[in-house]
Amino acid sequence: MKMEGQFFKAVIGALTVLGLIGCSSAMTPAARTTAEVSAQDAASSNFKLFFISYRDGARELYMMEPDGSRQTRLTRKMGQVDYAVASPDEKKAVYVTDGDGNREIYRINTDGSNRVRLTNNSADDYAPRWSPDGKRIVFISERDGNGEVYIMNEDGTDQTRLTHTAGMEDDPQWLPRGNTVAFTSNRDGNEEIYVMNPDGSNQRNLTKNPAEDWNPFWSPDGTRIGFVSTRDGNREIYAMNADGSNPTNLTRNPADDGSGMFTWSSDGRVLPFVTNRDGHREIYIMNADGSNPRNITNTPNADEDDPVWLPDGRILFLTNRDGNWELYTMNRDGSGVTNLTHNPADDTRGIRLQPGTYN
């Protein structure tokens, strides 16, 4: 069972693409001194935001500065871009487009130059994720008749199949600064969270539950994996140890808490998530153990989606509070809300943030 709404997911999450480097602060903005704010802002001022926009009539890839300025189109008439993610050094991005009749993976420099097609076959290739060192990319391909996890070098060479099952694999996620890949598979009849080495060896089921478990997301230190599960009768956000032990329901609410994006802060202390417990989609934030959930958007006449952390400690999110989908930022307490895109067309995100590297 996947998260509903491909618009909110576009691979999954999805919707825009974020290429970020740096770390968010362990303190709230209000708790930092002027010197600390200046030091952090200087250290993290070199990141860019990548997003997907319909403003030119198709889903195209754009880039902008953290304050929303210098919005630049990177792709032109290459089909509908539905996913992208920047490399760890932020010099390149990989994206997925259907310009050749099926979904293929391309690489492009983040200034829009040197577009390179990495996959080339008649089946769909999608969901690329960079390795922490930026040298390899895991992705999903249907070239063998069903979705399987593959790996390739960052230039597209040496494409190697890692899984060999009759089921569907999805959502590959690299361990931050490590050599383990988490992914989703229904090889056992329902969706479960698996991990493996990047050569495909040592594949093991971590969840082992008759309910649906999907959307694995590593904590910044790699010791825990967050995921969505229906084992309590509705979609809830869980976390477990990296070996699958101690699965814990973090949200514990009869509402739908698992249909949107979620990610730990870089200090691992708090976790924003999307919920409809107020009758529509709002962004909440909770402590990493699930305690103290609180609404930080509070917009009863709009929907919010896809919260992710920026290196300067803000949260980037998607909202339709202005009548169409725009990208906004806010502080972790919900203050300082700012519209970055300001366009009558929909501006969205098309990716999940790569954990550990960009949050």
N, C-alpha and C positions, 0 to 999 in steps of 0.2 A: 504494500500500500504506500503510494507516494504522497508527498505533500500536494494538496490540491492547488489549482491555479497556476498554469505555466507562466502566466504573466508575472506572478509574484516569484516564480522560480527561475525561469528560463534556464537553465539546467536544473537546476535547482535554483535556488536563489537567485533564486534569483532573481535577475533584472539587470544592473549596470556593472561596470567593471571598475574595480578599484585597484590601483597599483600604489601601494603605500610602503614606505620604509620608516623605521624609527619605532618608538614605543610610546604608549600613553602613560601619563603620570600615575603613580600610586596614590596621589592625593587629589582631592577635588580641586577645581580651579580656585575656589574661595579659600582653600586651606593653604595655598602656596603664596610665598612672599613675592614681591615684585622682581627680586633678583632671580628667584627660582623660575618664575614665569618667563623672564627674558632668556634665561639659559636654556630652558626647554624649547621655547619657540625658535631660538637660533639653531639648536641641534636638530630640530625636526622640520625646518622650513623648506627643505629641498624635496619634499614629496609632492606628487601630482595626484589628481583624481581623474579616473577614467570612467566614462559613463556612456550609456546608449541613449540616443535621442531619435524621435520621429520627425524632428523639425524640418528635415529636407525630404520628407515623403516616404522614407524607408528607415528601418532600424540601422543606424550608422554609429560607428565608434567615434567618440569625442574625448578630448582631454581638457582639463581646466586646472587653474591654480587653486590652492586650498580655500581662498576667499571667493571663489566663483569667477574670477577674472580670466581673461585670455582663453575663452572657450574655443577650441580648435578641432575641426573635423579631421579624422585620421583615415577613414575609409570612404571610398566613393564608388557607388554603383557596383558593389561587390556582393550583392544579395542582402538578405536580412541577417544582420549580425545578432546572434542571440546569446552570446557568452564571450567573456574575455577576462584575462587576468595578466597582470604585469609580472615580469621576472623579479626575483629577489633584489637584484641591483637596480631595478626600474629602468633599464636601458632598452628592454624589449617587452613586447606583450604577445601572447598567443590569444587568438580569438576563433570563434566558430561561425561560419557563414554558409548559407545554402546557395551561393551564387553559381555553383556548377551543377545544380539540380539535386544535390544531396548535401548533407552537412559534412564539411571538411574543416580541418584545422590549419590555420595560417599563423605565421609569425610576422610581426612588423616592429620596426624601431619605434620608440615612443615619440619621435618627432614626425612620424608618418612615412618615413623612407624605408626602402629595402623590404618590400613585402615579399614573403616567401611562402609558398604552399608546402606544408609539411606532410599532409596525407593526400593520397590520390587513388581512390578506388570508388566503386559504384555504391558502396554501402555507407551508412552514416558513421562518422567519427566525431566525438564530442567529449565534453567534460575534461579538458586538459588541466593538469596541475603540475606546477614546477616542483622539482626536487629542491630542498633547502639550499643546495649549492648552485642551483640554476643550470646544471649540466644535463639534466634529464627531465622528461615529461611523461607522466602517466596519463592515460586517457582511456576512454571507452570506445570500442569499435564493434560494429555489427557485421563486419566483413565475413565472419564465419557463421552467420545466420542468427546469432543472438548476441546480446551485449556482453562482451568480455573485456577484462582489463588488459591493456597493452602498455608497453613502455617504449620510448624512443629517445635518442639523443636530441639535444635542443635544436639541431639543424635538420631533424626529420629522419636521419639515418638509423639503421639497426632497429627497425620496428619489430618488437618481440611480444608474442602473446604470453601473458602470465597466468591466466586462468583457463581451464579447459573443462567446462561443465555444460550441461544441457539447460541450466538456469540462466537468469539474467543477472549480470553484475552491474553495479552503478556506484556513483559517489566516491571515487578514490580520493583519499586524503593522506598526504605525507605527514609522518611524525615530525614535529618541529625539530630541526637540527638533529635528525636521526635517520635511520634506515629501516623504517617500518611503514607500510601502507595499510591504512584502514579502508574498508569498502563495504558495500552492501551486496548481498547475494540472496536469491530465493532458491538456491540449489537444493535446499532441504524442504521445499514446499511452501515456505513462508519467508518473508524478508528477515534476514539476520545480519548482525554486524560481524565481519571477519577482519582479520589482520594477516599480513604476510610479509616476507622479505621482498625487497624490490627486484629480486630475480625470480619471484613466484614461488619460492620454497616456503615450507613451514606455514601453510595456510591453516587457520584454525578459527572455529566459530566461538565468539566471545559471549553471545547473548543466550543462545540455546533456550528459546522460549516459544511457545506456540502462537503467541501474538506477533504482530508486525513490529519490527525494530529497524530503523533506518536513519539516514542523515548523520553519520558519525562526524564528530568535531573534537579535535584534540584540545586539551588545555594547554596554555603556553609552555608549561614545564614538561609536558608530555606524560604526566603521571595519570591523567584521567581522560576519558572519552565521553563527551556528551552525545546524546542521541535522542530520537523521538520514538516513543513506544505507545502501542494501544493496549498494553497488558492490563490496564485498569479500566478498559471499556471506552476510553476516549484518548485523544492524542495528548500526551504529556511529555515534558522534557525530563529526561533521566541523565544521570552521570554514573559511570562505573570506573573502577580502577583499570589501568591499561591492560591487565591480564583478564579482565572480564568479571572480576570479583566485586562484591558489594554494590550491585546496581541499586540506585536510590532515586526515587521519584522526587524531583525538585519542585515541581509546580503544584501538585496535589489539589487540583481544582476541577469541578465538573465541566468547566468551559473548555474550549479548544485552545490549548497553549502550544501546539506543535506544528502549526501550519506556516509559520514564518521563520525568518532567520534568527539565529541566536549565536552568541560568541562570548567567551570570557574577556574581561579586560586583561591587559598585558600583565598586570600584577596578580591575576587569577582570583581577585577578591569578589568581583561582582559580575553579573551576567544579564544583559538586556535581552528581552524576548518579546514576541508578538502574541497577544491574546485577545479573544473576543468576550472575555468575562464581563465587560461593561456593555455588551450588546453590539459592538462593532470592534474593528481592529485598532487596538491601542498598543503603545510600547510601554512595557513595564521594565523595571530593573529589580533584581533580587541579589542577595548575597549568594556566594558560590555554593552554600549548603542548602539553598532554597528559602532561607528565612528572609523576612522583611520585604516581601514583594510590594512595589509601589508604582503607581501610574505616573509616568513622567511626560506624557504628551497631553492628555486631558483635552481632546478635541471631539466632543460628542457628535458633531455634524460632519465628520470626515473619517477616513481610514488612514492608518499609518502602517508602515511595513519596513522590513529589512534593516534593522539597526546594526551598524558596524562601527568599530573604534577607529579614530584617526590618530596619527602619531602625536598630535598636539593635545590629546586628551578629550577632544570633542567626540560626539556620536553623530555619524552621518546616517540619515534615514530618508525614507520615501514617504510622501504624503500627497493626498489629493485635496487638501484643505483650501486650495485656491481654485478648485474646479477642474484641474487636470493634475497629472502626476508630476511632481517636482522633487528635486533633491534638496534637503534641508540639513542643517547641523544644529546641535544643541549641546549644552554641557551635560554632564552625567546626572545632574539633579533636575534636568528639564529646562533650565534657564538659558538665556542667550540664544533663542531660536532664530535662525537666519535662513532665508531662501537663497540658494546658490545659483539656481538655473534661470528663473524668471523668463519662461518661454511659454507661449500658448499651446505648443505641442507637448506631448508626453515625453518627459525625460525620466529615464528609469535606470535601474541597475540590472545587470544580466548575469551576475556571478555571485558566488559565495566568496567571501573573503578567505584567502589562504591562511590558515591558522598559524600562529607563531611567527610568521614572517611579517605580516602587515598589521596586526592588531595592537 
